Amino acid sequence: MTLSDKLRAGKKPNSPWGHSIAHDDRFSLKLPWKETFTFGYHESSPDSVVPFFESTLGMDFEPAGKVHQKYCEEMKRLALSITEVLAISLGLDRSYYREFFEDGCSIMRCNSYPPCQEPSLVLGTGPHCDPAALTILHQDQVEGLEVFVNDKWYKVRPRTHALVINIGDTFTALTNGRYKSCPHRAVVNRHRERRSLTIFLCPREARVIAPEVPGFFTWSDLLRFTQKHYRADQSTLPKFKGWLLSLQDRNLDC
């Protein structure tokens, strides 16, 4: 995209959709170094991606919209298949989680991490766990993704024709912690741009999630919390629990 395209497609206030430049995020320790383009996909309106590309970027981007729409369709199909495997692993009916997520809105994000001559001073994306249920990541051949295991960061080396699957906070809550969300980050390269495509599997906004901790909530509650009140990180669920309790206390005082 040209600079004028990026400006035209810029995120509107209180909206997760559109283009975002490197320094919009709220990390305090290191400067974020990335650009993103984010949009939603819902099977009940399967043609929504192309109109979004046309309305935000112009009619010349209709072919790109069709490609991304097809990608969303295939990744949603894959994500629902993965939920069947996860359900079986927990001794549940294989359709248990598929039915929970199949009417939800997936989120797609295109990430670009420009090269930086001082990579020690920046992070492409800071340490965090994804708020969604599942993340499907397709990365190019430039290293950058790292996961946090046993108090140490490990590189996830790109593999041709392979996808990276992450468990997110929503699935952690759904399983009462039996499946753990995966802390990860993206570091930048000194010489080469890194690009990735990310699909987040999410339930319907009004869908009630009722784990033991932090208590029942809807996906829209968690989405609002991470969009407006707290940048998703490795402590999102505990912080979210505190936020929910504060809302409940406030309602009791009314």
C-alpha positions in Angstrom: 0.0 0.0 0.0 1.1 3.5 -0.7 1.2 6.2 2.1 -2.1 7.6 0.8 -3.7 4.2 0.9 -2.6 3.7 4.5 -3.9 7.1 5.5 -7.2 6.4 3.8 -7.6 3.0 5.5 -6.4 4.3 9.0 -8.3 2.9 12.0 -11.2 5.1 13.2 -11.5 5.9 16.9 -12.9 2.9 19.0 -12.7 0.6 15.9 -10.3 -2.4 15.6 -10.6 -2.3 11.8 -8.2 -0.7 9.4 -4.5 0.2 9.1 -2.4 1.0 12.1 1.2 2.4 12.0 4.0 1.3 14.2 3.7 3.5 17.2 0.0 3.2 18.0 0.3 0.3 20.5 0.8 0.8 24.2 4.0 -1.0 25.2 6.1 0.9 27.8 9.5 -0.8 27.7 10.4 -0.9 24.0 9.2 1.0 21.0 6.7 -1.0 18.9 7.9 -1.4 15.3 5.2 -2.6 12.9 2.3 -1.8 10.7 -1.0 -3.8 10.7 -4.1 -4.0 8.6 -7.1 -5.6 10.4 -10.6 -6.6 9.3 -13.3 -9.0 10.3 -14.8 -12.1 8.6 -18.2 -13.6 9.4 -19.7 -16.6 7.7 -23.2 -15.1 8.0 -22.0 -12.3 5.7 -19.3 -14.1 3.7 -18.9 -11.3 1.2 -18.0 -8.7 3.8 -14.2 -8.7 3.2 -14.4 -7.5 -0.4 -16.7 -4.5 0.4 -14.4 -3.6 3.3 -11.3 -3.5 1.0 -13.3 -1.4 -1.6 -14.7 1.1 0.9 -11.4 1.6 2.8 -8.8 1.3 0.0 -10.8 1.8 -3.2 -12.1 -0.3 -6.1 -8.6 -1.1 -7.3 -8.3 -3.4 -4.3 -11.2 -5.6 -5.1 -9.0 -8.5 -6.4 -6.9 -8.3 -3.1 -10.2 -8.4 -1.2 -11.2 -11.6 -2.9 -7.9 -13.2 -2.2 -8.1 -12.3 1.5 -11.8 -13.4 1.7 -10.9 -16.8 0.3 -8.0 -17.0 2.8 -10.4 -16.2 5.7 -12.8 -18.9 4.6 -10.2 -21.6 4.5 -8.6 -20.6 7.8 -12.0 -20.5 9.5 -12.6 -24.0 8.2 -9.2 -25.1 9.5 -9.8 -23.4 12.9 -13.1 -25.2 13.4 -11.5 -28.5 12.6 -8.8 -27.8 15.2 -11.6 -27.2 17.8 -12.9 -30.7 17.1 -9.5 -32.2 17.9 -9.3 -30.1 21.1 -12.7 -31.2 22.2 -11.8 -34.9 21.6 -8.7 -34.4 23.7 -10.8 -33.2 26.6 -13.3 -36.1 26.4 -16.0 -34.0 24.9 -18.2 -34.5 21.8 -16.1 -33.5 18.8 -18.7 -30.8 17.8 -18.8 -29.2 21.2 -16.4 -26.3 20.5 -17.2 -26.2 16.8 -20.8 -25.3 17.6 -19.6 -22.7 20.1 -17.4 -20.9 17.6 -18.9 -21.5 14.1 -21.2 -18.4 14.3 -18.5 -16.1 15.6 -16.6 -13.4 13.8 -13.0 -14.2 12.9 -10.4 -11.4 12.9 -7.7 -11.2 10.2 -4.6 -9.1 10.7 -1.8 -8.5 8.1 1.4 -7.6 9.9 4.5 -5.9 8.5 7.7 -5.5 10.6 10.1 -3.1 8.8 13.9 -3.7 9.3 15.5 -1.7 12.1 19.2 -0.9 12.5 18.8 -0.9 16.3 16.6 -4.0 16.9 17.5 -4.1 20.6 15.6 -0.8 21.1 12.3 -2.0 19.6 9.9 -4.9 19.5 7.6 -5.8 16.6 5.0 -6.9 19.1 5.6 -7.0 22.8 5.1 -10.0 25.1 1.4 -11.0 25.2 -1.1 -13.8 25.0 -3.9 -13.4 22.4 -7.3 -12.7 23.8 -9.0 -14.8 21.1 -9.6 -18.6 21.4 -7.2 -19.7 18.7 -4.6 -18.0 16.5 -3.5 -19.3 13.1 -0.3 -17.6 12.0 1.4 -17.8 8.5 4.8 -16.3 8.6 7.3 -15.7 5.8 10.9 -17.0 6.0 12.3 -14.1 8.1 12.7 -15.1 11.8 11.0 -13.1 14.5 8.3 -15.0 16.4 9.4 -16.2 19.9 7.5 -18.1 22.5 8.0 -18.1 26.3 8.5 -21.5 27.8 10.0 -22.4 31.2 11.1 -18.8 31.9 13.0 -18.6 28.6 12.3 -17.1 25.1 12.6 -19.6 22.2 12.6 -18.8 18.5 9.9 -20.3 16.3 11.8 -20.8 13.1 9.7 -20.4 9.9 9.0 -23.6 8.1 7.8 -23.6 4.5 4.2 -24.7 4.0 3.6 -24.8 7.8 1.3 -22.8 10.1 1.7 -21.8 13.7 -1.3 -22.5 16.0 -1.6 -20.7 19.4 -4.0 -21.2 22.2 -5.5 -17.9 23.4 -7.0 -16.6 26.6 -10.6 -17.3 25.6 -9.9 -21.0 25.1 -7.9 -21.0 28.4 -11.0 -19.6 30.1 -13.3 -22.1 28.4 -11.2 -25.1 29.6 -10.7 -23.7 33.1 -6.9 -23.6 32.4 -6.5 -27.1 31.1 -5.2 -25.5 27.9 -2.9 -22.6 28.6 -2.6 -19.5 26.4 0.8 -19.1 24.8 2.9 -16.1 25.7 4.8 -14.9 22.6 6.3 -11.8 21.0 7.7 -10.7 17.7 11.2 -9.2 17.3 12.4 -7.3 14.3 15.3 -8.0 11.9 18.2 -5.6 11.3 18.2 -6.0 7.6 15.0 -7.6 6.3 11.3 -6.8 6.5 9.2 -9.6 8.1 5.6 -10.2 7.2 2.9 -12.5 8.6 -0.8 -13.2 8.3 -2.9 -13.9 11.4 -6.4 -15.3 11.9 -8.0 -15.1 15.3 -10.9 -17.4 16.0 -13.5 -15.7 18.2 -17.0 -16.6 19.5 -20.0 -14.5 18.7 -19.9 -11.3 20.7 -22.9 -12.2 22.9 -21.8 -15.7 23.5 -21.5 -16.4 27.3 -18.2 -17.9 28.5 -18.6 -19.4 31.9 -15.3 -20.6 33.4 -14.5 -20.9 37.1 -12.1 -18.0 36.7 -12.7 -15.2 36.1 -16.4 -16.0 36.1 -18.9 -15.8 33.3 -18.4 -13.1 30.7 -19.1 -12.5 27.0 -16.6 -12.2 24.2 -17.6 -8.6 23.7 -16.6 -7.9 27.4 -13.1 -9.3 26.8 -12.8 -7.5 23.4 -13.9 -4.2 24.9 -11.4 -4.7 27.8 -8.5 -5.3 25.5 -9.4 -2.6 23.0 -10.2 0.2 25.4 -8.8 -0.5 28.9 -5.9 -2.8 28.8 -3.4 -3.9 26.1 -3.3 -7.7 25.9 -0.3 -9.1 27.5 0.7 -12.1 29.7 -1.6 -10.9 32.5 -4.7 -10.2 30.6 -7.0 -12.8 32.3 -6.1 -11.8 35.9 -6.4 -8.1 35.0 -9.7 -8.8 33.2 -11.0 -10.6 36.3 -10.3 -7.6 38.4 -12.0 -5.3 35.9 -15.1 -7.5 35.9 -15.2 -7.5 39.7 -14.9 -3.7 39.7 -17.9 -3.5 37.3 -20.0 -5.8 39.5 -19.1 -3.8 42.6 -20.1 -0.6 40.8 -23.4 -2.1 39.8 -24.1 -3.1 43.3 -23.5 0.4 44.5 -26.0 1.8 42.1 
